[in-house]
Amino acid sequence: MSSMRIALAAGDGIGPEIMEATLAVFKAAGVMNHLAFEPVEMGKSVFQQGNTRGMTDEAIRAVESCGLLFKGPMETPKGGGGKSINVTARKMWNAFANLRHFRTLPGVETVYSRAGMSLNFFIVRENIEDTYGGVEHRLSNDMIQCKRLISAPGCDLVCRFAFQTARKAGIRRVHCGHKANIMKMTDGLFLERFKAAAKDFPEIEAADVIVDALCMNLAMKPQQYEMVVLPNLQGDIVSDLAAGLVGGLGFAPSANIGRHISIFEAVHGTAPDIAGKGVANPTALLLSGVMMLRHVGLLRSAALIENALLAALEQGVRTGDFGAGRPNATPPLGTMEFARAIAERLGSAPAGVPAVAVPETEKPHLEHGARPARPEVIRTFTNVISHVVGCDIYLDSPLSPVGVADEMNRVCQDTPFKLTLISNRGTQVWPTGSVYTECVDYYRVRFELREGVPPGSFGQSRCVALMDRIAEKFTVCSYELLRIFDGVKGYSLAQGQ
């Protein structure tokens, strides 16, 4: 029995079928001589038991003990309060980097393959933060908020991972995809930490691209990219766009890498319409498994399986969801027949595309650190001097901007603060603005220190006292402290300010 254990969750819908096929190929390649798979209970059946996490306590303990989870696609029930099990797993175990490899596969026809263009690039997506925190609130009758949370340590982890992965893969250039031209503080921080990480990898060219331009470029000239690292939401969207370039999510492997626990999975859907029919395509899960084998040092097995898959695809081996339009297309195979066709080609190599070098020996290893005693607080910036310089207070009010300003100026008369800004949906509407700016029932009112009151004169208690005054007459939805950090403003301007 191998000492290297991997938690195994087959998934929902077509998950059990494609997992069975993948493990059959693994067995034929001798993987089971090195790995022991331990089934765990996750997904639809657990949700149906009323468990909103979608995973049992025993499953959680098993994954944390193994340090690895290999999973099929899983369903998140509509309604009932259950969160996405995929997002929950990544966040709970801090699998901070999502790595996906997109390349042209033989036998998988796309616009680019028909044009004779071969694609081969990676997307690295931050996996924990951003709007995927799911922190949302209804603030007024007409306004709902989703908080976007970006941290310096979170940026550092994923950007360093991208460069480390690029170095191992021989990638010469890494791009940072971002929207720092608009979100100057959140995406600005991501870009800043990307540039900081790049300094430790001088042999790799670091470049950046605004995410909307990136999407256009991927559609027009995707071959110009080797690796792109992005924040969570943008990375999610771009990853699926990239999958479309190479044939769809059925051909896109995915790894979620953490310092202690990593997850390898198929990211396509559960396809309940074909579940149980034995016709599902296991390619994405098999390729994700190949990534997992490389992660644990089974480089020989990974290369043998990858070459066998490429050789099979090259020779027309296919499931019913692809290849039908090709001249002289072979009849489609079922899921297990497809797996057997790959297993029969172990030791073979593709002829029309580069084969993967096959090492002589295996050196299995897994760096799975000791279980932490408690959640760790990770830091990037320390010894920063900060001072309170005001506050933004968010109000639910049907008044006009002038009406809000009159009330706020009265409230702050005998305080250290003066009213400096009112904005609505991010756009300044007082002291200047346009009559064409339509407002909703949710305002930001900004108070800053009066002239002659030096930063550092007091902490946040005066801001809380001001908010308390305002709350006597208005519904205060939220409050943000305004501070300077080492003399630099830690807050943004409004549009039009």
Residue pairs with C-beta under 8 A, 6 or more apart in sequence:
1 36
2 32
2 33
2 34
2 35
2 36
2 364
4 34
4 35
4 36
4 296
4 364
4 366
5 35
5 36
5 37
5 38
5 65
5 66
5 68
6 35
6 36
6 37
6 38
6 66
6 68
6 69
6 70
6 292
7 37
7 38
7 40
7 59
7 62
7 63
7 66
7 68
7 69
7 70
8 19
8 37
8 38
8 39
8 40
8 69
8 70
8 71
9 39
9 40
9 41
9 42
9 43
9 59
9 69
9 70
9 71
9 72
9 74
10 16
10 19
10 20
10 39
10 71
10 72
11 18
11 19
11 43
11 71
11 72
11 73
11 74
11 266
11 270
12 43
12 44
12 45
12 72
12 73
12 74
12 75
12 270
12 272
13 73
13 75
13 269
13 270
13 271
13 272
13 275
14 72
14 73
14 270
14 271
14 274
14 275
14 280
14 335
15 43
15 71
15 72
15 73
15 74
15 266
15 270
16 72
17 275
17 276
17 278
17 280
17 282
17 335
17 336
18 72
18 266
18 280
18 281
18 282
18 285
18 286
18 335
19 72
19 282
19 285
20 335
20 336
21 282
21 285
21 286
21 335
21 336
21 338
21 339
22 282
22 285
22 286
22 289
22 339
23 37
24 336
24 339
24 340
24 343
25 286
25 305
25 308
25 339
25 342
25 343
26 32
26 35
26 289
26 301
26 305
28 343
28 346
29 301
29 304
29 305
29 308
29 343
29 346
30 301
31 293
31 298
31 301
34 296
34 298
34 301
34 362
34 364
35 296
35 298
35 364
37 70
38 62
38 66
40 55
40 56
40 58
40 59
40 62
40 63
40 69
41 55
41 56
41 58
41 59
42 54
42 55
42 56
42 59
42 71
42 74
42 85
42 89
43 54
43 55
43 74
43 75
43 85
44 54
44 74
44 75
44 77
46 53
46 54
46 55
46 56
46 59
47 54
47 75
47 76
47 77
47 80
47 82
47 85
48 77
52 80
52 81
52 82
52 83
53 82
53 83
53 85
53 88
54 74
54 76
54 82
54 83
54 85
54 88
55 85
55 88
55 89
60 92
63 69
63 89
63 93
63 261
64 93
64 261
64 371
66 368
67 260
67 261
67 262
67 366
67 368
68 261
68 262
68 263
68 264
68 292
68 295
68 296
68 366
68 368
69 89
69 93
69 261
69 262
69 263
69 264
69 265
70 263
70 264
70 265
70 288
70 289
70 292
71 89
71 263
71 264
71 265
71 266
72 265
72 266
72 285
73 265
73 266
73 267
73 268
73 269
73 270
73 271
74 85
74 86
74 270
75 270
75 272
76 82
76 83
76 84
76 85
76 86
83 134
86 265
86 267
87 132
87 134
89 95
89 256
89 263
90 98
90 127
90 128
90 256
90 263
91 127
91 128
91 132
93 258
93 260
93 261
93 263
94 128
94 258
94 259
94 260
94 261
95 127
95 128
95 256
95 257
95 258
95 261
95 262
95 263
96 126
96 127
96 128
96 154
96 157
96 158
96 161
96 257
96 258
96 259
97 124
97 125
97 126
97 127
97 157
97 158
97 161
97 162
97 256
97 257
97 258
98 123
98 124
98 125
98 126
98 127
98 235
98 239
98 254
98 255
98 256
98 257
99 122
99 123
99 124
99 161
99 165
99 254
99 255
99 256
99 257
99 291
100 122
100 123
100 125
100 239
100 242
100 243
100 252
100 253
100 254
100 255
100 267
101 121
101 122
101 252
101 253
101 287
101 291
102 119
102 120
102 121
102 122
102 123
102 242
102 243
102 245
102 246
102 252
103 118
103 119
103 120
103 121
103 246
104 110
104 112
104 113
104 117
104 118
104 119
104 120
104 246
105 246
105 247
105 251
105 283
105 310
105 313
106 310
106 313
106 314
106 350
106 352
106 353
107 313
107 314
107 316
107 317
107 318
107 322
107 323
107 326
108 246
108 247
108 251
108 313
108 322
108 323
109 247
109 322
109 323
109 325
109 326
110 245
110 246
110 247
112 118
112 119
112 222
112 245
112 246
117 223
118 223
118 353
119 222
119 223
119 245
119 246
120 226
121 222
121 225
121 226
121 227
121 228
121 242
122 165
122 166
122 169
122 171
122 226
122 227
122 228
123 227
123 228
123 229
123 230
123 235
123 238
123 239
123 242
124 158
124 161
124 162
124 165
124 227
124 228
124 229
124 230
124 235
125 158
125 229
125 230
125 231
125 232
125 235
125 236
125 238
125 239
126 154
126 155
126 158
126 190
126 229
126 230
126 231
126 232
126 235
127 158
127 232
127 256
128 154
128 232
129 149
129 150
129 151
129 154
129 231
129 232
130 148
130 149
130 150
130 231
130 232
130 233
131 146
131 147
131 148
131 232
131 233
132 232
132 233
132 236
133 147
133 149
134 146
135 146
135 147
135 149
136 144
136 145
136 146
136 147
137 144
137 145
137 477
137 478
138 144
138 145
139 145
139 394
139 396
139 442
139 477
139 478
140 396
140 440
140 441
140 442
140 475
140 477
141 396
141 441
142 440
142 441
142 442
143 396
143 440
143 441
143 442
145 478
148 183
148 186
150 186
150 187
150 189
150 190
150 231
151 380
152 189
152 193
152 380
152 381
153 378
153 379
153 380
155 189
155 190
155 192
155 193
155 194
155 380
156 193
156 196
156 197
156 380
157 259
157 378
158 229
159 176
159 190
159 193
159 194
159 196
159 197
159 198
159 229
160 197
160 200
161 257
162 174
162 197
162 227
162 229
163 174
163 197
163 198
163 200
163 201
163 204
165 171
165 227
166 174
166 201
166 204
166 226
166 227
167 201
167 203
167 204
171 204
171 226
171 227
172 204
172 205
172 226
173 204
173 205
173 206
173 207
173 226
173 227
174 198
174 204
174 205
174 206
174 207
174 226
174 227
174 228
174 229
175 207
175 208
175 209
175 214
175 225
175 227
175 228
175 229
176 190
176 191
176 194
176 195
176 206
176 207
176 208
176 209
176 228
176 229
176 230
177 208
177 209
177 210
177 211
177 214
177 228
177 229
177 230
177 234
177 235
177 238
178 187
178 190
178 191
178 194
178 208
178 209
178 210
178 211
178 230
178 231
178 234
179 187
179 210
179 211
179 212
179 234
180 187
180 188
180 190
180 191
180 210
181 210
184 492
185 491
185 492
186 231
187 231
190 231
191 208
193 380
194 206
194 208
194 229
195 206
198 204
198 206
209 217
209 228
211 230
211 234
211 238
214 228
214 238
215 237
215 238
215 241
217 224
217 225
218 225
218 238
218 241
218 242
218 245
219 241
219 245
222 242
222 245
228 238
229 235
230 238
239 252
239 267
240 249
242 252
243 249
243 251
243 252
246 252
247 322
248 268
249 266
249 267
249 268
249 269
249 284
250 268
250 281
250 283
250 284
250 321
250 322
251 283
251 284
251 287
251 322
252 267
252 268
252 284
252 287
253 264
253 266
253 284
253 287
253 288
253 290
253 291
254 264
254 265
254 266
254 267
254 284
254 288
254 291
255 262
255 263
255 264
255 288
255 291
255 292
255 295
256 262
256 263
256 264
256 265
257 295
259 369
260 368
260 369
260 371
260 372
261 368
262 292
262 295
264 288
264 289
264 291
264 292
264 295
265 285
265 288
266 284
266 285
266 288
267 284
268 284
271 280
274 280
278 334
278 335
278 336
279 319
279 320
279 321
279 332
279 334
279 335
280 319
280 335
281 319
281 321
281 322
281 335
281 338
282 319
282 335
282 338
282 339
283 309
283 319
286 305
286 309
286 339
286 342
287 306
287 309
289 305
290 302
290 305
290 306
291 302
293 299
293 301
293 302
293 305
294 302
295 366
296 364
296 365
296 366
297 362
297 363
297 364
297 365
297 366
298 362
298 364
299 359
299 362
299 363
300 358
300 359
300 360
300 361
300 362
301 362
302 356
303 356
303 357
303 358
303 359
304 346
304 347
304 358
305 342
305 346
306 356
307 345
307 348
307 349
307 350
307 355
307 356
307 358
308 342
308 343
308 345
308 346
308 347
308 348
309 342
310 349
310 350
310 353
310 355
310 356
311 345
311 348
311 349
311 350
311 351
312 338
312 341
312 342
312 345
313 350
314 350
314 351
314 352
314 353
316 323
316 326
316 328
316 329
316 330
317 330
317 333
317 338
317 341
317 342
318 324
318 329
318 330
318 332
318 333
318 338
319 332
319 333
319 334
319 335
319 338
320 332
323 329
323 330
323 332
324 332
333 341
349 355
384 485
384 486
385 485
385 486
386 483
386 484
386 485
386 486
386 490
387 455
387 456
387 483
387 484
388 455
388 456
388 458
388 459
388 460
388 462
388 463
388 481
388 482
388 483
389 448
389 449
389 455
389 482
389 483
389 484
389 489
390 417
390 420
390 446
390 447
390 448
390 449
390 463
390 482
391 417
391 446
391 447
391 460
391 463
391 466
391 467
391 479
391 480
391 481
391 482
392 444
392 445
392 446
392 447
392 479
392 480
392 482
392 491
393 444
393 445
393 447
393 466
393 467
393 470
393 476
393 478
393 479
394 442
394 443
394 444
394 445
394 476
394 477
394 478
394 479
394 480
395 404
395 442
395 443
395 444
395 445
395 470
395 474
395 475
395 476
395 477
396 441
396 442
396 474
396 475
396 477
397 404
397 441
397 442
397 443
397 474
397 475
398 441
399 407
400 439
401 422
401 424
401 429
401 430
401 433
401 439
401 443
402 430
404 422
404 430
404 443
404 445
405 419
405 422
405 430
405 431
407 473
407 474
408 419
408 422
408 445
408 447
408 470
409 419
411 466
411 469
411 470
411 473
412 418
412 419
412 447
412 466
415 447
415 462
415 465
415 466
416 449
416 450
416 453
416 457
416 458
416 462
417 447
417 448
417 449
417 450
417 462
417 463
417 466
418 447
418 448
418 449
418 450
419 445
419 446
419 447
420 446
420 447
420 448
421 428
421 430
421 431
421 444
421 445
421 446
421 494
421 497
422 428
422 429
422 430
422 431
422 443
422 444
422 445
422 446
423 429
423 443
423 444
423 446
423 494
423 495
423 497
424 437
424 439
424 440
424 442
424 443
424 444
425 439
425 440
425 442
426 494
426 495
427 433
427 437
427 494
427 495
427 496
428 494
428 495
428 496
428 497
429 437
429 439
429 443
432 496
433 496
434 496
442 477
444 494
445 470
446 482
447 463
447 466
448 482
449 455
449 457
455 484
460 481
463 479
463 481
464 479
467 476
467 479
470 476
480 491
482 489
482 490
482 491
483 490
483 491
484 490
